[in-house]
Amino acid sequence: GNATRGAALVASRSQGLCVLCHAVPGVAAPLQGTLAPDLSGVGARLSAAQLRERLTAPERFNPDTLMPNYRRSTGFDRVAANRRGQALFTEAQVDDVVAYLSNLR
């Protein structure tokens, strides 16, 4: 994955949406969320495989999580017609986000 592209996805308030719930290094404090764990140092706490699983199966860690499954493409309510049947991230985008998060030490 490409960590630079991953950083842009994580910080995006329109595509990745991570910053809506998580504090993200390098993003202005007023634009960060506080609903989920701070991502500072996450690469030191979790392996790349663990990060990938949290992106693609967050419900395994917390059945009541607000975090979406970024690879799921079905079972959503109120989805725009042009997004129906699409996952939130492509596999390449998951790779990019994992690369970025792995570098947060």
C-alpha positions in Angstrom: 0.0 0.0 0.0 0.9 3.6 -0.3 1.1 5.4 3.0 0.7 8.9 1.5 -2.6 7.9 -0.2 -3.6 6.2 3.0 -3.0 9.3 5.1 -5.2 11.3 2.7 -8.0 8.7 3.0 -7.8 8.7 6.8 -7.9 12.5 7.0 -10.7 12.9 4.5 -14.0 14.1 5.9 -15.8 13.0 2.7 -14.2 9.6 1.8 -12.5 7.7 4.5 -14.3 9.5 7.3 -11.9 8.1 9.9 -11.2 11.5 11.3 -14.9 12.0 12.2 -14.5 9.6 15.1 -10.7 9.2 15.6 -8.0 11.7 16.5 -5.4 11.6 13.7 -1.9 12.9 13.9 -1.4 16.0 11.8 -5.1 16.9 11.5 -6.2 20.1 13.3 -7.8 19.3 16.6 -11.2 20.9 15.9 -11.5 18.6 12.9 -11.0 15.4 14.8 -13.4 13.1 16.5 -13.3 11.8 20.0 -15.8 8.9 19.7 -13.1 6.3 19.0 -9.5 5.6 20.0 -6.8 8.1 19.1 -4.8 6.7 16.2 -1.5 8.1 17.4 1.0 5.2 17.8 -1.5 2.6 16.5 1.2 1.1 14.3 3.2 0.3 17.4 0.3 -1.3 19.1 -1.2 -3.4 16.2 0.4 -5.4 13.4 -0.5 -4.7 9.8 -2.7 -7.9 9.8 -4.5 -6.6 13.0 -5.1 -3.2 11.4 -6.5 -4.8 8.3 -8.9 -6.9 10.3 -10.1 -3.8 12.2 -10.9 -2.1 8.9 -12.6 -5.1 7.3 -14.2 -6.8 10.3 -14.5 -4.3 13.2 -17.5 -6.1 14.6 -15.3 -9.0 15.6 -13.7 -6.8 18.2 -16.8 -5.0 19.3 -20.2 -6.2 18.1 -21.7 -2.8 19.0 -19.0 -0.8 17.2 -19.9 2.4 15.2 -17.0 1.7 12.9 -18.1 0.5 9.4 -16.7 -2.5 7.7 -14.8 -0.9 4.9 -15.0 -3.9 2.6 -18.7 -4.9 3.1 -20.9 -4.0 0.1 -24.3 -5.2 1.2 -26.7 -4.8 4.1 -26.6 -1.0 4.3 -29.6 1.2 4.7 -30.2 4.5 3.0 -27.4 4.2 0.5 -27.2 6.6 -2.5 -28.2 4.8 -5.7 -24.8 5.3 -7.3 -23.1 3.7 -4.2 -25.3 0.6 -3.9 -23.4 -2.7 -4.0 -20.1 -0.9 -3.5 -17.7 -1.3 -0.5 -16.5 1.9 1.2 -12.9 1.1 0.2 -11.4 -0.9 -2.6 -8.8 -3.5 -1.6 -6.1 -1.1 -2.7 -7.5 1.6 -0.5 -7.5 -0.8 2.5 -3.8 -1.5 1.6 -3.1 2.2 1.6 -4.7 2.9 4.9 -3.0 -0.1 6.5 0.4 1.2 5.2 -0.3 4.6 6.7 -1.5 3.4 10.0 1.4 1.0 10.3 3.7 4.0 10.1 2.1 5.7 13.1 4.5 4.8 15.8 
